[in-house]
Amino acid sequence: MMTMTLIFCIALLGLGLAQTHLLSALLCLEMMMLALYFGLGQTALLGPDYPLMIALILLTFSACEASSGLALLVLISRSHGSDLLASFNLS
């Protein structure tokens, strides 16, 4: 369980530090979701009363997050010409 916490913290640190490209931010988010999924799966194996449906729902959410993130990456790259986070205008 300590390994999953370490992986999640490394991904969170990478998300905070890697603010150059959108793709690196999306990869850090995906790594955080995978750390949560592996930790939940490990917890489900340790306890027989733990519902496995939650692990499947979390895996579905991480797959949807990955597909929508890549779709946004393609859309932003086509409209702005690059995936640099500094080139986005929020206003």
Secondary structure as a PSIPRED ss2 file (coil, helix, strand):
# PSIPRED VFORMAT (PSIPRED V4.0)

   1 M C   1.000  0.000  0.000
   2 M H   0.000  1.000  0.000
   3 T H   0.000  1.000  0.000
   4 M H   0.000  1.000  0.000
   5 T H   0.000  1.000  0.000
   6 L H   0.000  1.000  0.000
   7 I H   0.000  1.000  0.000
   8 F H   0.000  1.000  0.000
   9 C H   0.000  1.000  0.000
  10 I H   0.000  1.000  0.000
  11 A H   0.000  1.000  0.000
  12 L H   0.000  1.000  0.000
  13 L H   0.000  1.000  0.000
  14 G H   0.000  1.000  0.000
  15 L H   0.000  1.000  0.000
  16 G H   0.000  1.000  0.000
  17 L H   0.000  1.000  0.000
  18 A C   1.000  0.000  0.000
  19 Q C   1.000  0.000  0.000
  20 T C   1.000  0.000  0.000
  21 H E   0.000  0.000  1.000
  22 L H   0.000  1.000  0.000
  23 L H   0.000  1.000  0.000
  24 S H   0.000  1.000  0.000
  25 A H   0.000  1.000  0.000
  26 L H   0.000  1.000  0.000
  27 L H   0.000  1.000  0.000
  28 C H   0.000  1.000  0.000
  29 L H   0.000  1.000  0.000
  30 E H   0.000  1.000  0.000
  31 M H   0.000  1.000  0.000
  32 M H   0.000  1.000  0.000
  33 M H   0.000  1.000  0.000
  34 L H   0.000  1.000  0.000
  35 A H   0.000  1.000  0.000
  36 L H   0.000  1.000  0.000
  37 Y H   0.000  1.000  0.000
  38 F H   0.000  1.000  0.000
  39 G H   0.000  1.000  0.000
  40 L H   0.000  1.000  0.000
  41 G H   0.000  1.000  0.000
  42 Q H   0.000  1.000  0.000
  43 T H   0.000  1.000  0.000
  44 A H   0.000  1.000  0.000
  45 L H   0.000  1.000  0.000
  46 L H   0.000  1.000  0.000
  47 G C   1.000  0.000  0.000
  48 P C   1.000  0.000  0.000
  49 D C   1.000  0.000  0.000
  50 Y C   1.000  0.000  0.000
  51 P C   1.000  0.000  0.000
  52 L C   1.000  0.000  0.000
  53 M H   0.000  1.000  0.000
  54 I H   0.000  1.000  0.000
  55 A H   0.000  1.000  0.000
  56 L H   0.000  1.000  0.000
  57 I H   0.000  1.000  0.000
  58 L H   0.000  1.000  0.000
  59 L H   0.000  1.000  0.000
  60 T H   0.000  1.000  0.000
  61 F H   0.000  1.000  0.000
  62 S H   0.000  1.000  0.000
  63 A H   0.000  1.000  0.000
  64 C H   0.000  1.000  0.000
  65 E H   0.000  1.000  0.000
  66 A H   0.000  1.000  0.000
  67 S H   0.000  1.000  0.000
  68 S H   0.000  1.000  0.000
  69 G H   0.000  1.000  0.000
  70 L H   0.000  1.000  0.000
  71 A H   0.000  1.000  0.000
  72 L H   0.000  1.000  0.000
  73 L H   0.000  1.000  0.000
  74 V H   0.000  1.000  0.000
  75 L H   0.000  1.000  0.000
  76 I H   0.000  1.000  0.000
  77 S H   0.000  1.000  0.000
  78 R H   0.000  1.000  0.000
  79 S H   0.000  1.000  0.000
  80 H H   0.000  1.000  0.000
  81 G C   1.000  0.000  0.000
  82 S C   1.000  0.000  0.000
  83 D C   1.000  0.000  0.000
  84 L E   0.000  0.000  1.000
  85 L H   0.000  1.000  0.000
  86 A H   0.000  1.000  0.000
  87 S H   0.000  1.000  0.000
  88 F C   1.000  0.000  0.000
  89 N C   1.000  0.000  0.000
  90 L C   1.000  0.000  0.000
  91 S C   1.000  0.000  0.000
